[in-house]
Amino acid sequence: MTDHQDQTTVPESDIDTPVDANSQTEESPQYGVGPFTIREVSLAGIWLAAFVVSFFTVGAVSIAPGSGSDLLFGFGSVWTSGLGWILTIGLPTVAVFLLGLRRLSPDGIRRVGSLGIDQFASVAFSVSAVIWLQIVWETIAFSIAGGVWLRSWVIWVSLFLMLAGVVLTVFAPLIPPFAEDFRGRRDVPAHRNARPVRAVSPRPARAPRAEAEPQAEQPYAPVAESEAHDASSDGEPSYTAEPVADGSDWAPAQARDTYAPVELDDTTPIAPVRYQAFWALAPEERDVVDEAGQSIFRIGPTAWALVVEDHGDRFLVRHEDGRVGHLLDVSNVTRG
């Protein structure tokens, strides 16, 4: 049995609601440029320079189709190279747009998925920087191998600007001039996808099927029911009891129209009580004790235990090594 952790559900509409605005520490006023902070203005300037540079050609030369090794000068910016513009300049553009929208419209978009606006900006500039670094690396490697420089100055400027964007997003909380942008922010509940994960409990072993125990032989023969019917006026059938196989004359004394109780003596055989074995799983580790109340082994939630007798308020449990003991606490036990 797996214990479930209690979790408080926070509605999506209340995720950014302050927990206690009066509990925040008083901070000195934050000054900037209009409604924007110095960090946000700097990041916007870096993006604007990268956006302008993105319209210049990335390729310095190109190979003419079908002309062998002849090289031709050609034009090709990130906007004309398929979907490359999405990661190189598209993501940083969206990030800067959301930073501006957050200041100009506080009730607008406040997150992208489970990421806050600043977290998304860190991811966007980091991904773009990695893509430009890959382009520079390939260009240098190809130049060393073939002696031809295939790309222009754009890749170097774009890489430098994206790295500056990483500094202003990822490492800004560590830089004194920009760290002020992150101080004094109100506490809000975390998004559902950003909360700590739940613990994973081990799955209990599957209960093996208990083998059916052979039934003991009855100490007396079954009573045969006569097919004959009484010819009396009431039309009710009569029954005849046959003697038992061991030669004794004991048989049910009940007959038609007689309701006298049956008297038993010491020689009357009585069938023993039979118990059906089953598998049980305790929600936590519990002691199995002997007749003197001493613990002899334990059962728990990671393995099924074989119960050979169910006495209602206690179980008779058999260990896999043959030991047998009593489980006195049978509350919340799962039967298999």
C-alpha positions in Angstrom: 0.0 0.0 0.0 1.4 3.4 -1.0 1.1 6.4 1.3 -0.2 9.4 -0.6 1.2 12.8 0.2 -1.2 15.7 0.9 -0.9 18.5 -1.6 -2.7 21.8 -1.5 -4.1 22.7 -4.9 -3.6 26.3 -5.9 -5.9 27.5 -8.7 -4.1 28.7 -11.9 -5.6 32.1 -11.5 -4.1 32.6 -8.1 -0.6 31.5 -8.8 0.8 35.1 -9.0 -1.3 36.4 -6.1 0.9 37.6 -3.3 1.0 35.4 -0.2 1.3 38.3 2.3 2.2 41.7 0.9 2.6 43.2 4.4 5.3 40.6 5.3 7.8 41.8 2.7 10.9 43.6 3.8 10.9 47.3 3.1 13.3 48.1 0.2 14.8 51.3 -1.0 13.2 52.8 -4.1 14.4 51.4 -7.4 15.1 54.0 -10.1 15.5 53.3 -13.8 14.6 54.8 -17.1 10.9 55.5 -17.2 9.0 52.4 -16.2 12.0 50.1 -17.0 15.0 49.1 -14.9 18.6 49.7 -16.0 18.9 45.9 -16.7 15.8 45.8 -18.9 17.0 48.9 -20.9 20.4 47.3 -21.3 18.9 44.0 -22.4 16.6 45.8 -24.9 19.6 47.7 -26.4 21.6 44.4 -26.8 18.6 42.8 -28.5 18.1 45.9 -30.8 21.7 45.7 -32.0 21.4 41.9 -32.6 18.1 42.4 -34.5 19.7 45.0 -36.8 22.8 42.8 -37.4 20.5 39.8 -38.2 19.6 41.5 -41.5 23.2 41.4 -42.8 24.6 38.4 -44.7 26.0 35.6 -42.7 27.7 33.8 -45.6 30.9 35.4 -47.0 31.1 33.1 -50.1 29.0 30.3 -51.6 29.8 27.4 -53.9 28.2 27.7 -57.4 26.2 24.5 -58.2 27.8 22.3 -60.8 31.0 24.4 -61.0 33.3 22.2 -59.1 35.3 24.2 -56.5 34.5 27.7 -57.9 33.4 30.1 -55.2 30.9 32.9 -55.7 30.0 35.8 -53.3 26.4 35.6 -52.2 23.9 37.0 -49.7 22.1 35.1 -47.0 21.0 36.4 -43.6 19.5 34.3 -40.8 16.0 35.3 -42.0 16.7 33.6 -45.4 18.2 30.4 -44.0 15.1 28.3 -43.3 14.1 28.0 -39.7 17.4 29.1 -38.3 16.0 32.5 -37.4 13.7 31.0 -34.7 16.5 30.1 -32.3 19.1 32.7 -33.3 17.0 35.9 -33.1 13.3 34.8 -32.8 13.4 33.6 -29.1 15.4 36.7 -27.9 12.9 38.9 -29.7 9.9 37.2 -27.9 11.7 37.5 -24.5 12.4 41.2 -24.8 8.8 41.8 -26.0 7.5 40.0 -22.9 9.8 42.0 -20.6 8.4 45.2 -22.0 4.8 43.9 -21.8 5.3 43.0 -18.2 6.1 46.6 -17.3 3.5 48.3 -19.5 0.7 45.8 -18.7 1.2 44.2 -15.3 -2.0 42.1 -15.7 -0.9 40.7 -19.1 1.2 37.6 -19.7 3.2 36.8 -16.6 4.7 33.4 -17.6 5.5 31.1 -20.5 4.3 27.7 -19.5 5.8 27.1 -16.1 8.6 29.7 -16.6 8.5 33.2 -15.4 9.3 36.0 -17.9 12.9 36.4 -16.5 13.4 32.6 -16.6 12.2 32.5 -20.2 14.5 35.3 -21.2 17.4 33.4 -19.6 16.5 30.3 -21.7 16.0 32.3 -24.9 19.4 34.1 -24.8 21.2 31.0 -23.7 19.9 28.9 -26.5 20.7 31.7 -29.0 24.2 32.0 -27.7 24.8 28.2 -28.0 23.5 28.3 -31.7 25.8 31.1 -32.6 28.7 29.4 -30.8 28.1 26.3 -32.9 28.1 28.3 -36.1 31.4 29.9 -35.2 32.9 26.6 -34.2 31.9 25.0 -37.5 33.3 28.0 -39.5 36.7 27.8 -37.7 36.9 24.0 -38.1 36.0 24.2 -41.9 38.5 27.0 -42.4 41.3 25.0 -40.7 40.5 21.9 -42.8 39.9 23.6 -46.2 41.4 27.0 -45.9 38.2 28.8 -46.9 36.4 31.2 -44.6 32.7 30.7 -45.4 31.0 33.2 -43.1 31.1 36.9 -42.4 31.7 39.1 -39.3 28.0 38.7 -38.4 28.5 35.5 -36.5 31.1 37.1 -34.2 29.0 40.1 -33.4 25.9 38.0 -32.9 27.7 35.6 -30.6 29.1 38.5 -28.5 25.6 40.2 -28.2 23.9 36.9 -27.2 26.6 36.3 -24.6 26.0 39.8 -23.2 22.3 38.9 -23.1 23.1 35.7 -21.0 25.0 37.9 -18.6 22.0 40.2 -18.1 19.6 37.3 -17.7 21.3 34.3 -16.2 24.0 36.0 -14.1 22.3 39.3 -13.4 21.3 38.4 -9.8 25.1 38.1 -9.1 26.1 41.4 -10.6 25.6 44.4 -8.2 24.3 47.0 -10.7 21.7 44.6 -11.9 21.0 42.5 -8.8 18.7 45.3 -7.5 16.2 44.2 -10.2 15.6 41.0 -8.3 15.4 42.3 -4.7 12.2 43.0 -2.8 10.0 40.9 -5.1 6.8 39.6 -3.5 6.5 36.0 -2.7 4.0 34.0 -4.8 3.1 30.3 -4.9 5.1 28.3 -7.4 3.5 27.1 -10.6 2.3 23.5 -10.5 5.1 22.3 -12.8 7.7 24.1 -10.7 6.8 22.7 -7.3 8.9 20.0 -5.6 8.2 16.5 -6.9 6.4 13.8 -4.9 8.3 10.9 -3.4 8.1 7.6 -5.3 7.2 4.6 -3.2 8.3 1.1 -4.1 5.6 -0.9 -5.8 4.6 -3.9 -3.6 5.4 -7.3 -4.9 2.6 -9.0 -6.7 0.8 -11.5 -4.5 1.3 -15.1 -5.8 -1.8 -17.2 -6.1 -2.4 -19.4 -3.0 -2.6 -23.1 -3.8 -5.9 -24.7 -2.8 -5.3 -27.1 0.2 -6.8 -30.6 -0.2 -10.0 -31.1 1.8 -9.8 -33.6 4.7 -11.9 -36.7 4.5 -15.2 -36.4 6.3 -15.4 -38.6 9.4 -18.9 -39.6 8.5 -20.7 -40.7 5.4 -23.1 -38.2 3.7 -26.8 -38.7 4.3 -28.5 -40.0 1.1 -31.8 -38.3 0.2 -34.5 -40.7 -0.8 -36.3 -40.2 -4.1 -39.5 -41.7 -2.8 -42.3 -39.5 -1.6 -44.7 -40.1 1.2 -48.1 -41.2 0.0 -49.8 -39.2 2.8 -52.3 -36.6 2.2 -50.0 -33.7 2.8 -47.8 -34.9 -0.1 -44.5 -34.0 1.6 -41.4 -36.2 0.9 -39.8 -38.3 3.6 -36.1 -38.9 4.0 -34.1 -41.8 5.1 -30.6 -41.6 6.6 -28.0 -44.2 5.7 -25.5 -45.6 8.3 -22.0 -44.1 8.3 -19.1 -46.0 6.7 -17.2 -46.7 10.0 -20.0 -48.9 11.3 -21.5 -46.5 13.9 -25.2 -46.0 14.0 -25.1 -42.3 14.3 -27.3 -40.5 11.9 -29.5 -37.4 11.9 -32.5 -38.0 14.1 -34.6 -35.5 12.2 -37.5 -37.0 10.3 -40.6 -35.7 8.7 -43.0 -33.9 11.1 -40.5 -34.2 13.9 -38.6 -31.2 15.3 -36.9 -32.6 18.4 -33.3 -31.5 18.9 -30.6 -34.0 18.1 -28.6 -35.1 21.1 -24.9 -35.6 20.6 -22.6 -37.7 22.8 -18.8 -37.9 23.1 -18.7 -40.4 20.3 -20.4 -38.1 17.8 -17.9 -36.9 15.1 -17.8 -33.2 14.4 -16.2 -31.7 11.3 -13.2 -29.4 12.1 -13.3 -25.6 11.2 -11.6 -25.0 7.9 -9.8 -21.7 7.0 -9.2 -20.4 3.5 -5.6 -19.1 3.1 -5.1 -15.7 1.4 -2.4 -13.1 0.9 -2.4 -9.9 2.9 -0.4 -6.6 2.6 0.1 -4.4 5.6 0.3 -0.6 5.1 3.4 -0.4 7.3 5.8 -2.8 9.0 4.1 -4.8 11.8 5.3 -7.5 14.2 4.2 -11.1 14.0 4.4 -12.6 17.5 4.4 -16.1 18.9 2.1 -17.5 21.6 4.1 -15.6 24.3 3.8 -12.3 22.6 7.4 -12.1 21.4 8.1 -10.8 17.9 9.5 -13.5 15.6 9.4 -11.7 12.2 7.9 -8.6 10.6 5.7 -8.0 7.5 5.4 -4.7 5.6 4.2 -2.9 2.6 6.8 -4.2 0.2 5.8 -7.9 0.2 2.7 -9.9 0.6 2.3 -12.2 3.6 0.5 -15.6 3.6 -2.4 -15.7 6.1 -3.4 -19.3 6.9 -6.1 -18.6 9.4 -8.4 -15.5 9.9 -9.6 -15.2 13.5 -11.3 -11.9 12.9 -9.3 -9.6 15.2 -6.0 -11.4 14.4 -4.3 -13.4 11.6 -2.2 -16.5 11.7 0.7 -15.7 9.4 3.2 -18.1 7.9 6.7 -16.9 7.0 8.4 -18.2 3.8 10.9 -20.1 6.0 8.0 -22.0 7.7 7.7 -20.0 10.9 4.1 -19.2 12.0 3.0 -16.4 14.2 0.0 -14.1 15.0 -0.6 -10.7 13.5 -2.5 -8.8 16.2 -3.0 -5.5 14.3 -5.1 -6.3 11.3 -6.4 -2.8 10.6 -6.2 -1.5 7.0 -4.7 -4.7 5.7 -5.2 -5.3 2.0 -6.4 -8.8 1.0 -5.0 -10.3 -2.1 
